[in-house]
Amino acid sequence: MGNRLGEMVRMELGPIASGLALIGILFIMIILLAVLALVVVKALGASPWGNFTVFVRMRLLICTFYAGWQKLFSDDPAISFLGHTAKYRSQLGFGQILGPAKTLEQMQQIIFNDTVDAVFCGSFMFIVLGIFLIALVKTKSALKKPNITAIEGPFEREIHAV
């Protein structure tokens, strides 16, 4: 039947190369978020729509941090990576196997995967916080200036010889 994209990449590239590809995709997303924040700050620095955009994005920031906090620190193992890790680790200590694992090695793999997921989640929250703080500093400096800070250069047409 059909496989998920992550499974196909893991089968084709192996676990290390697919992990590096995942990190590369994460960095691309971070760069795109930074560019988007820069465009909003530069283009809407002195506009009233700039404030509207910031207020709308604050809701996304709050939801992202709330969800990230729950994924890390909730007591419910169905929600939290660390809670799920603690549940599996305690059962592993007794030598019991919880589903979907069928062996002790699979239990250890689930614990490792949950730990990696928790590290990625915490890293993503840290990165989002950094982007927010940088955008806040840039917005404050743009709003202090009396004129519009987004000034583009003149249009220059490139002529290519055929």
Order of alpha helices (4+ residues) and beta strands (2+ residues): alpha-alpha-alpha-alpha-alpha
